[in-house]
């Protein structure tokens, strides 16, 4: 059993780990360890849940204004900080950012995420924020496929806190795979989670990220559209049909957040949410890259101009649809940043500074996009 020490003066709880013994040393057995998942019973009581070495481990604690704890499985060197109380939605319109870096479609590849953030200078060797007042944008799809999704989520979660303390920001624009998980579509979830923590706890995968879980609450505070300076970030794209609905950034973010927890019967009769979650909504639209069919045509230069004018921006940044490398489309009015890491064994990033856009390669090299 782990030892707990409560520091009442600071209203902070520290969890320290014991040594986990694995009686089976066969390296061919997959590692299904996962956690932490933090369940809120009420405004001041949480249970911290792990699946570690084929055992479900949980601790329930009462807290005041903050909870600080050290991981007690594979993450024993990681510190987590969670605050209580109502927390507003994350910022969705930002002015005056000095520099911006964006990457997308991480899909649980924690080592690649850490690698590109370190080589670009956003974090240091201890995984701490080191980019000052810069703005980092994760343009969707941390979830699915890979087997270190939880680690990626907590890294971004912590970097948000650290960056803000340094007058910078970390933004997480939700993608279609975040939508899928929250809506219970587990087609692309790694077997590690289904056969591990979900099977052992009988908690559905989507419920690990429900509105009563800390990561689920956090996800529901993140935007679907984000505007920084005069650049719009969206995971999939902006379709003509979306533009015709005359919704501003706040309305789109509010409507998508409202729809995440609709029951299937409610969604069936909720036309705004059905549209936003559909093929021409901001999570799934691919028309900046190619035409899906006769009714779903590729964007045109005039259509791009309409999008830029409507949102008052000079460029749109999208993930979701794979490209060979970070590149500009439509004469650098659209930037595509979903680069398949399987092909280059790294992630790439888009960098904006001094009014110019650059591609940051997996080695950290910076190249001007002309």
N, C-alpha and C positions, 0 to 999 in steps of 0.2 A: 504494500500500500504506500502511496506517495505521501510525503510529509508536507503539510500546509503550514505556512506562517502568515499570520494576519498582522498587518501594520495598520491599526485603526486610525492613527493620527493622519495618515495620508490616504485612507480609505482605499488601499491597494492590496490585492491579494497576490502572493507569490506562490507558484506551484513549482516544486522541485521533483525531479524524477528519480526513481530507483533504477536498478539495472535490470533490463529485460533479458532473460535467458531464452535462447532458442535451442530446444533440444534436437531439432532436426537441422543438421548443417548441410543438407543436400542443396547445392546452389542452383539446381534445376527447378526447384519449387519457386513459383512466382512470389514476389513480395507484394502483398495486397495491403500493406500498412497504409492507413489514411487518417487524417485529422489535422488540426482540431475542427470539430463542428460544435458550435455553441448554440444551445437551445435556451430561449428565454421563457421561463415559466411565468414571470410577471416583470414589473419594472425593476426589481432588485434581486431576482434569483435566477441563476443560470446553471445549466448542466453542460460541462465540457466533455465531449465524447470523442473517443479514439477507437480505431480498430488497429491493434498492434500485436504482432507475432501471434496471430490466430486467436486473439482474445479481445473481447469488447471491454474497454476500460472507460469509466466515466466518474466524474466528480461533480457534485452539486454544491454550490456556494452562494452565499448572500453577500452582495456588494453594495457600496455606496455610490460614489460618483465615477469610479473607474475600476477596471480590472486589468491588472498586469500579471502575466503568467509566462513561464517558460514551458516550451513544448516538452512532452514526456513520451516521445517515441523516436522516430528517425529525426525529428526536428528538435532534439534536446538542446541545441545551441541557439534556437530561435526564441525571441521574446515577442509576445503579443500584447497589445494595448487596446482595450475596448472601453468606450465611455458609455455611460448611461444617459437616460433622458432623451427627449425628442431631438432628432437631428434632421435638418432640412435637406431638401434635394440639393445635389451638387450644382455648382455654377454651370450655366448653359450658354451664357454670353460673356465674353471676356474682352476687355480693351487694354491696349498698352503692353502686351506681352513682348519681351525683348527677343526671345528666340523660342522656337517650337520644334519638337521632334515627334514624329508619329510612326507607329508600326502597328501591324494588325495580324490577325489569324495565327495566333500563337499555338492554339490547340494543345494545350497541356505540355508543351516542350519547354520545360523549366530551364534546362541547361542552355538552350539557345537564347531564351529571353535574357537570362543573366549575362550571357556572353555579349550580346549586342549592346546591352545597357552599360556594361563595363567598358567595352571598347569605344563607345561613343562618349564616355565620360559622364553619363547620367548617374551612375552609382560607383562606389569604390569597392575595394577588395573585400570589405566586410558587408557588402550589399546595402550600404547606407546611401541615402541621397547625397549627391555631390555636384549637382548642377545648378546650385544657387537659385536665382529667380526664374530659371527656365521653365517651360511648360512641356510636359510629356503627355502625349495622347496615345492611348491604346484604343485603336479604332475597331474594336469588336473581335469576338471569337477567341476568348481564352478557353472556352469549354470544348469538350469532346475530342475524340480520337486518341490523344496522348494520355499518359498515365501519371502525370504530375499536375493535374488541373488544380487541386486544392492548394498546392505549393505556389503556383502562379497567382492564384487569387489572393492569398495572404500576402505575397510579396507586393503586389500592386496596392492592396489595402494599406499596408504599412508605409509604403512610399508616399501615398497621399498625405499621411500625417506628417512625415518627415519633410516633404517638399513644402508644405504649407508653413511649417515652422521656419523655413529658410526663405519665405516670400516667393516661392515657386508654386507650381501646381502639377498634380498628376490627374489626368482626366481618363475616364473609362467610358467610351461610347459603346453602347450595347449592340451586339451583332445577332445574326439569326440563330447562332448556336446558344447564346444566352436565352433567347426567346424560346427555343425548342426545349431546353432543360426546364425552364420555369413553367412551361406549358405541358410538361410530361412526355415529350417526344424524345425517347432514349435510343433512337436508331444508331447514333454514332458514339454513344457512351462507351468508354473503354471497359473491357470485361473486369478489370481490377476492381471497379466500383460495384458492379452488379454482383459479382461472385464473392466480393469481400465484405465491405461494411454494410451494404444493402441486404445481402443474404443473412448475415449474422445478426443484424439488429431488426430486420423486417421493416426497416424504414425505406420507403420508396425513394429512388434517387432524386426525383424532383423535390421531395419533401426535405431533403438535406439542405435545400436552398429556398425553402418556403418563407413566408413572411414572419414566422416565429423563430427563425434561425438568424444568427448574426450576419453571415454572408448573404443570406436571402434579403435581409433588411437593407444591407449595403447595396446589393445589386439594384434594388428598387429605387434607390436614390440616384442612380446614374442616368445620364441623358441618352436619348436616341439620336438627337441632333445637337451639335455643339458648334458655336461660332467663336473663334478666337481671332481678334483683330478683324481682318476682312477675308478670313478663310473659314469655310464650312466643312465640318467633319461629319460623315455619315457612313455607316458600314456598307450598305448595298449601293444606294444611289437615290436620286430624286427623279421620279417618273413624271411625264406630263400629266397623268391622272392625279398624282399627288399635288402637283402645282395647281391644278384646276380646283382643288378643294379649298383654296384660300386659307390654309392654316399657317400660322406663324410657328416659330421654333417652340415657344412655350406650349402652345396648344398641341403640337405633335408629341412633345415629351409627356404632357399630362395625359393625353389619350392613350398612348402606349403603356404608360405605367398603370393606368386604370385597368387596362385589359389583361395584364399579366395573370391576374388571379380570378378571372371570370371562369365559371364552370362552363362545360361544353354546351349545355343548354342555353346559357346566357350568351355565349359567343355566337351561337347560331343565329340569334336575333339581334345582335349588336353590330350593325352595319359599319360604323366607323372603325371599330376594333378589327373586324374581319378584313376590311380593306388594308389597314395599316400593317396587319400581320400577313397579308397575302403577297402575291408575286410582284405587284406594282407598288408595294409599300417600301419604306426605307430600309428594311432588313434584307430584302430578297432581290430587289430590282437589279438587273444586270445590263440594262440598256445602254450604259456608257461604253460597253465593250462589244456587244453583239445583239442582233435581233433574235428574240426567242421564237416568234411566229408573226403572222401577218398583223395580229392585234397588239403586238408587243414589240414595236419597232425600235431600232437603234436610235439613240439620241442624235440630233442634228446640231450643227453649229448654232443655228438660230435658237434651238431649244436650250442649249447650254447658256446662251446669252440671256434667255428668259429666266433661267434658274438664278444666275448670278445677279440679275437685276432685282428679282423678287426678294432675295435674301440679303441684298446689299453687300455682296462679297465679290472678290476677284478670282477666287478659285474654290474648287470642291475637292476634298480628299476622300477616297473610298478604298475599302478593302474588298473582301468577299469573292471577287473574281480574280483568278490567278493571272499573273503576268510574269515574264521572264526575269524582270528586274524592276525596281522602283522607277517609274517613268511618268512623263507628262503626256496627256492626251488632249486633243482639241486645242493645240497650240498653247499647252501649259495652262489651260483653264481648268482641267481636271487632272488630278494626280492619282495614279493607281499604285497601291503599296502592298498588295497581297502577293508575296513572292514565295513559291513553294520551297520550304526549307529542306524537303527531301532531296531536291536536286542540287542544292548548293551547300548543304550541311551547315546552314546558318540562317539567321533572319537578316533582313535589310530594313533600313529606316529612311524616312523622308525628313530632311532638316530644312527649316526656314530660319534664316538670320540675315540681317542687313538687307532685307527686302528681296532676297534671292532664295531659290529652292535648290537643294543639293540631295543627291543620293548618298546614303551612308552604307557602305558595303559591310559584309560580315567581318572583314578585317579591321573595320573602323575608318577606312579610307573615305574621304569626302570628295564627291564629284559634282560639279555644277550641272544642273539640268537646263539645257538651252532650248 
